[in-house]
Amino acid sequence: MNQREPASVSPPAPLSVPVAVPAAIAASAHRFAAIRHRIHAHPELGAAVPDTAGLVAKLLAEWGYDVHTGIGGHGVVAQLKVGEGTRRIGLRADMDALPMQERTGLPYASTVDGRMHACGHDGHTVTLLAAAEYLAATRAFDGTLNLIFQPDEEGLSGALAMMNDGLFERFPCDAVYAFHNAPGLPVGKAVVQAGPLGGSSDRVTVTFRGKGGHGAIPHRAIDPTLALCMTVVALQGIVSRNVAPVDAGVISVGQISAGSTYNVIPETATLKLTVRATVPAVRDLLEARIRAVVEHQAMSAGVQADIVYERMVPAIMNTAAEAQIARAAIASVLGADKVIQVPPSTQMGSEDFAWMLERMPGCYFSLGNGTGEWVGCSLHNDGYDFNDEVIPIGAACWVALTESYLRSGN
């Protein structure tokens, strides 16, 4: 890290929830919180995370891992083989930040204007590092552990970049796992379940093309803003009237742009959408209906419509056996009553870990980030922060999962 270091902070308070965290992990909690603060203060964006990746690789090498860098750009994979076991597990963490201005006022707040760890990837990275140190020291498993540190999750392309660079050919896994922090869910609780979790992510750009003219003489122009406005309203009926109530879908208008001044009818008007669905059939339905609505509204207004429909990532789809393994391991740390399930429609965010789950079995789960100031506010919010109390809890969950999956005799 080449920017100035953040101010020092007080050690975190003891864990406020009853969990089964190994003593060595609990003892290292303050040290790993300091590492997170260092990463948080120096956020990097997208695929360009050289300093974060360099720090990760350095620590893993010190602990005895076989470290490989430059995978799909700045991706890092650290491998540790113990015993003669043939099973192989992959644990993934993301490293990138967001192009946002931080407004937390924390002593370790971002030192880089316009960049912020507003999604907790700094915490995901450090939680996996805390588990990595413990697993390398104890080696209480039999098989191969692959730790995957991925750039550019926010761009929804980092997982694919690593996979296209031979991630799973070079480091085969029988199953892969990842987690995300969950603001609003109390610390010490987890969401683990089979099937869909979150939504697919597609983005749509619609450009209506008409004929510009004077605002006082609209009959000599062909106004594209009329088609745009009618389309925005008509889109709201797709989910409510075309998607079954038991399914989930989202169509949100994220950007509208047209014109340059008050008395000129513009030549073009542009509409940008984000589209989410939990199952492939609904994803297909939403695309078909959006295209039909746009085309018919354009026709009714007498303008042309160009549609660029980009399918970004599929929905997370956890496999049943791997979800059950994760559920049992995490319950051994948190307690069975603290591991819950939720309707998929309550978590419509997207994750490029879905690409990995299309290739092989696995499970993506959530760990509570808390409900108070900073830690309880929404992801992608300029007042958000990852909760340091989650680091030892999450590390203990990773250790339990690794040791149970790579148990001798499996």
N, C-alpha and C positions, 0 to 999 in steps of 0.2 A: 504494500500500500504506500503510495508516494504522496498522499495528501497529509495535512496535519492530523495528528491523533485527537480523538475526542477527549473531553474532560473525564477524569476518573469518577466512578460511581460507587456507592456503598454496596456491600455484599447483599445479595437477596435474602429475604427473610426465609426461615424454615418453611418447608412445604406445608400448606394449609389444609391439605386433604390427605386422608389415610390411604397410602398406596405402598405397594411392595417394591421399593427402589433399592437396589443393591447399595451397600454402604459406600463402596468405592465411587459409584456414580454420584451419589448424594454429596460426597466430599469434594468432587470435582466441579460441582454445579457453578460455583462462583467463577472459576477459571474459564469455563465454557461460555458463561454469560459475557465475560469480558471479550472473548473472541467474537461473539455475536455483535457486541457493541462496536467493535472495530470494523466488522463487515458492514454493519448498518450505517456507520458514519461515512463510508466510502462506497456508495452503491454504484453498480455497473449495469448497463442496459443490454438487453437482447442477447445476441450471440457474442458480443465483445465483453467478456468477463475475465480478462487475463489475470488481474490481481487476485480476485477471489479464487479462481482456479489454481493459481500458483500457491496461495496459502493452503488450500485444501490438500494439494499434492504434497507439499512439504511436510505437513503434519502426518499424513498417512504413511509417507516413506519413513519418518522417524519411528513410527510404531511397528514397522516391519512388514507393511503391505507391499505387494508387487504392484507398483503404480504405473499407469499408462495415461499419458496426456495427449491433447490435440485430437481427440476423437470427435468428429463432426464439428470441428472448430476448437472450442475451448473445453470440450467435455473431458471429464476425468473418470477413469475406472480404476478402482483399487481391489485387488484380489488377494484372498487369504485362503489357503488350502490347509486343512487340518485332518489328520488321520487318513483312512482308506475309503471313507464314504464316497459314494458316487452321486449323491444328491447335490444340486446346485441351486442357490437362491440368489436373487437380485434385489437389492434395496436401493431405491432411487430418491434423490433430493434435488430440488431446483435451486439455482444460484442467482438469477437475474432480478433486477429491481424494475421500477416503473418511472416513466417520464413525468413526475409530479413534484411540486414544491412541498417539502415537509413543513408542517406547522405545529409540531408537538411541543416544541420548546424543551425537549429532553436534553440532558447534557451530552448525549452521544448522537444527537440528531445529525442528519446528513450534512456533510461539509461541501457538497457539490450542488450548486444551484440547478433546479429543475430535475433532480433525481431523488428517488426515495424508495426505501424498502417498505412499500405500503401493502404488501400481500404476505409478508412473513417468510419469504424465501431465505432470508438471513437465518431465521430460526430453524427452518427445515434443514438447512445445510449443517448448522452447528449441532442440532439434535442428533443427526446421523454421525457426525464426528465424535460426539460424546460416546455413542454406542460403539463406534469403531475402536476407540482407544480401549474400552473395557473388553471387548471381544478379542482384541489382539493380545491383551494381557492374560486373560483367563483361558482362552482357547477351549472352552467347554462344549465343543461341537465336533461333528464328524462329517466332513464334506467340504464344499467350496462356497465361500462367501464372496459375492461380487457387489461392491459398493459403487453406485452410478451417480455421479454428480453432473447434472445437466444444465446447460445454458438455455436461454431463450424459450422458457415456458410461456412467458407472456405473449410472445409472438406466435405461439402455437406451432413452432417449427423445430425446436431444439431436439425433441425426441426423435423426430424423423431424420434430422441431420445425423445424429449419432447412429441410428439404425442403418441409414444408408452408407455409413462409414464402417459397417461390419460389426456393430456392437455385439449382437447376439451370436454371430458366427465366431468372433474372437473370444467372447466370454459367454459361453452357453449357460442358460438358466432354465431350470424346470418350472420356476414360477417367479414373478416379480411383484414387488409391493411398493407402495408409496403412501404418504399421508399428507393431509393439509390441516392447518389450524382452523378452528371454527369460532370466530367471535360470537358472543351471545350464548355459547354453550359453556357451562361451568367447567373450570379446570378439574380434571379427574374424571370427566365423562368422555365417551367415545361413541362414534357412529360407525358400525361395522355391519355390512350386509351384502348378500349376494344380489346379482342382477344389476339393473341400471342405478347409477348414482350421478346426478347432475345431467346436463344436457349436451347434445351435439352443438356445434357452433358454426353457423354459416353467416356470411355477410353479403349484402345485396346493394348494388348501386344502380339506381334507375335515373336515366337522363331523358327528360321530356324535351322534344325539339319542336318549337313553333315558329312564329314569325314576329320579330320585334316591331315595336311601333310606339307612337305617342300615347301616353296614358289618357289623354283627352279624346283620342280617336280610336277606341278599342276595336271597332268594327273593321278597321283596316289592318289589324294585327291578328295573329293567332296565338292566344295567351297560353303558354305552357304551365303557368302557375295554377290555373283552374284545374287542369288534370292532376297536378301534384296534390292540391288540397283535397280533391275528391278521392284520390287514392289513399291518402292518409286516413280518411274517415272509413273508407271501404275495407281497408286492411283490418280494422278492429273487429270486423265480423267474422274473420276466418277462424280464429281459435274458438270463439264463443259459439259458432254455428256449424263448423265443419269438423272439429276435433271432438271425439267422444269425451264425455265428462271424466271418465276413468283414466284418460291419457293426459299428457301434459305437453303444452307448446307455448312458445313465446314469440311474438313479433313486436319488436320495439323500433320506433323511429329514432335514430340517433343524431341525424343531421339533415337539415333542409337548407338549401342555398339557391338563390335566384335574384337576379337584378342587381343594379348598382346605385339606383336613386329612386325617388318617390314618383316621378312622372314618366318613367320609361317602362314599357312592357318588354320584358327580356326575351331573347331568342331561346334560351334554355332554362330549365329548372331541374335541380338534382335532389334526389332523395336517397338517403343511406339508411339501411336497416340492419339490425342484428336479429337472427332467427335461431331459436333453440327448440330442441325436442328430445325426449327421453328414449324413444324407440325409432328404428329406421322407417317403419311404415308412416309414422306421423311426419318424420322429416321429409319424406317424399311427397306426402300430401300438402304440406306447407309450401313447398317449392311450386307444385302444380297450381295451387290456388293463388299464390302471389303473382305468378306469371299471368294467369287469366285475369285477375283483377286489374293489374297494370295495363294490359293490352286493351281491355274493354273501356277503362276510364280514358285512356289516351284516344281511343277511337271516338268516344262520345264527345270529347273536346276538340277533335279534329287535329290532333298533334301526333307526332311520331314518338315512340318510346324505345329506348335502348336499355336492355337489362344485362347487367353483369352479375351473375350468380356464382359465388365462390363457396364451395364446401370446404370448411376449414378442418374441423376434427369431428370424429364421431363421439357419441356419448360414452362415458365410462360404463363398462359392463364387467362387473366382478363375477368370477366363476365360483360356483357353489362350494366346492371342496376347499379352495384356497381361502375363501371368506370364512369358512368354519375354522380353519387352522388359525387365521388371524384373530378371530373372535375369542377362541379359547386362550391364546397366548396373551392377548390384551386383558382379558378378564382375570388372568392370573396376577396381573399387576394392579388393576383398578378395582377388581371385584365384579362379579357377574352382573350385579344390578346396575352397574355404571356403564355397561356396554349396551347401547340401544340401537333401534332401527327407526328410520323416518321415511315418510312417503317420498319417492324420488322427486316429485314435483316441488318439494320445498327447497331443493338445492339445484337450481338450474344453471349454475356456473359451469364452465367448460374447462377441460384440462387436457394437455397434449399427451399425458400419460396414457390416454385412451389408445393412442397408436401402439404402444407397447402391449396393452391388453388385447389388441386385435391379433398380435403375433403369438401370444402365449398366455397360459393361465396366470391369474394373479388377483390382487385385491387392492383397492384404493380406499382408505378410511380417513376419518376425521377425528381430531383430538381437540377438546374444548380449550379455547384461548382465554375464557373468562368473560365477565360481564361488566367490569368497572370501566373507569376512564381509560382511554387509549386502547386497552386490550379488548374491550367489548364493542368498540365501534366497528363499522363496516370495513371490510377489505376494500382496497383501492380508495381509501379515505385519507385526506391529508393529516388527520389526527390519530391514525392507527399506529399501534406498535405490537410486535410479537411479545408474548408474555414469557419472561425468563423462567417462570415456575414450570413451564411446559417442558423445558429442556431435559431435566433429569427424568421426568415422567415418560416423555417420548422415547428417550434413550433406553429406559428400562423396558418399554414395549418392544423396541427393536431387538433388544437382547433376548427377551423371552421368545419372540417369534423366530429368531435365528436358531436359538438352541433347541426349540421344539421341532422346527422343520428339519434341522440337520442333526437330529438325535441319532446316536449310535444304534444301528440295527434297522433303521428306516430303509 
